[in-house]
Amino acid sequence: MRETGCCSSSTSGLTAAGGALRLSVEVADAHTEVLDAPARRLPS
């Protein structure tokens, strides 16, 4: 993904299955809170 150039502290992937898309993002432990904050606002 092109975001690697600006966000080298994370790893992301996009998977298509069953007619849906799934975005996965991984970060180092030191950055977990930064990623978790907006994720808590997403509907489950």
Residue pairs with C-beta under 8 A, 6 or more apart in sequence:
1 12
1 13
1 14
3 10
3 12
9 27
9 28
9 31
10 25
10 26
10 27
10 31
10 35
11 25
11 26
11 27
12 23
12 24
12 25
12 26
13 23
13 24
14 21
14 22
14 23
14 24
15 21
15 22
15 24
16 22
25 35
27 34
27 35
